[in-house]
Amino acid sequence: MAKKLFIPGPIDVSPDVLAKMSEPMIGHRGKEFSKLMMSATGKLKRLMFTDNTVFLSTSSSTGLMEGAVRNCVGKKCLNIGNGAFSDRWHEITTSNAREADFLSLDWGKAVTPEMVDEKLSTGEYDALTMVHNETSTGVTSPLYEIAKVVKNHDVSFIVDTVSSMAGTKVEVDKLGIDVCLFGVQKAMALPPGLAVCSVSERAMEKAKSIENRGYYFDFITFQKYLDREQTPATPAISQLNALDYQLDKILDKEGLENRYKRHEEMGNLTRDWAKKNFALFPEEERYSSNTVTCVKNTREVDCSDLKQKLADKGYVFANGYGKIANKTFRIAHMGDRTVDELKEYLSDIDGVLGL
Ligand SMILES: *Cc1c(COP(=O)(O)O)cnc(C)c1O
């Protein structure tokens, strides 16, 4: 029997969504494909609250992180790191031969508008990267407050919403995000293999003047093909079938506000459980994520033993990640996960640990 995935991606995919993956193939240079692509793209704009251009990428999110840097960093980039994924962005930027400074925060801290404003005020940067929801630490940075100060500076605002999009509200246009990217295997509850980004008009203009944008993730090439309602290379057609279908469920069947509310409820439930039995890893509870909780292992529970016992009960348990792997573990509560399933999981952990 399939195990329930309580890891922060990939997560469980509903059987009806999975069935959409097995529809017959169509050619990617035909009308039928264009119709599918434009249907999904239109729905993605609703999900992201944007009129910006939306590109589909047959890659995981990391591919678009690289793409964003290659297309939008001309002078120097400020990479703000407060966990494994945001830290990785500095590696991505420098390994693509772009100049970059790394503002490295202690893991567990949130990015604040004050630190962003201070750094950008130096005038040294033409781009800024950050992660909205740090999946390694369970910290959600205050994006709305940060966006307000970013607006005062002439920089490309590049945001990873990989594990928040579709679980937490992110209004791209209101926030003025130039490149907002995410993969589909987290709060979207789809099989991995497809990533999405929105790109603002001014970022598209800027990209034209940037050299060495690379080939596979060149936004200008993406645009050229989007004008024909196609993708540059062969796309993951099966993924797109599932995406288009799942977007209907998210937008119309459940509704975005209900989806955010369900995630908030799951976040609250898990935080209460964590505080009662362990402690939260994020320094401030108000910045704790509603899609994944990072728990400080204050009881020094043997996580590999716990993992095995939970596997016997039909679950996949999430260890800590990166340099905090030994002192934390995580509970993902995202996607199509129900509150009742989460309650059952937490009570099964209680059972195993004798809490
Ligand atoms: C999972 C994740 C990534 C990496 O996604 P891939 O699909 O593995 O490329 C990047 N950022 C965040 C915040 C993530 O949670």
Ligand as a Chemical Component Dictionary entry (heavy atoms), coordinates in Angstrom:
data_LIG
# 
_chem_comp.id                   LIG 
_chem_comp.type                 NON-POLYMER 
_chem_comp.pdbx_formal_charge   0 
_chem_comp.three_letter_code    LIG 
# 
loop_
_chem_comp_atom.comp_id 
_chem_comp_atom.atom_id 
_chem_comp_atom.alt_atom_id 
_chem_comp_atom.type_symbol 
_chem_comp_atom.charge 
_chem_comp_atom.model_Cartn_x 
_chem_comp_atom.model_Cartn_y 
_chem_comp_atom.model_Cartn_z 
_chem_comp_atom.pdbx_ordinal 
LIG C1 C1 C 0 11.925 21.929 -2.414 1  
LIG C2 C2 C 0 12.443 23.301 -2.463 2  
LIG C3 C3 C 0 13.332 23.743 -3.447 3  
LIG C4 C4 C 0 13.940 22.832 -4.468 4  
LIG O1 O1 O 0 12.989 22.266 -5.271 5  
LIG P1 P1 P 0 13.386 21.152 -6.334 6  
LIG O2 O2 O 0 12.049 20.815 -6.883 7  
LIG O3 O3 O 0 14.003 20.034 -5.580 8  
LIG O4 O4 O 0 14.295 21.759 -7.312 9  
LIG C5 C5 C 0 13.696 25.071 -3.460 10 
LIG N1 N1 N 0 13.235 25.920 -2.538 11 
LIG C6 C6 C 0 12.399 25.541 -1.563 12 
LIG C7 C7 C 0 11.936 26.536 -0.560 13 
LIG C8 C8 C 0 11.980 24.220 -1.491 14 
LIG O5 O5 O 0 11.142 23.837 -0.521 15 
# 
loop_
_chem_comp_bond.comp_id 
_chem_comp_bond.atom_id_1 
_chem_comp_bond.atom_id_2 
_chem_comp_bond.value_order 
_chem_comp_bond.pdbx_ordinal 
LIG C1 C2 SING 1  
LIG C2 C3 SING 2  
LIG C2 C8 DOUB 3  
LIG C3 C4 SING 4  
LIG C3 C5 DOUB 5  
LIG C4 O1 SING 6  
LIG O1 P1 SING 7  
LIG P1 O2 DOUB 8  
LIG P1 O3 SING 9  
LIG P1 O4 SING 10 
LIG C5 N1 SING 11 
LIG N1 C6 DOUB 12 
LIG C6 C7 SING 13 
LIG C6 C8 SING 14 
LIG C8 O5 SING 15 
# 
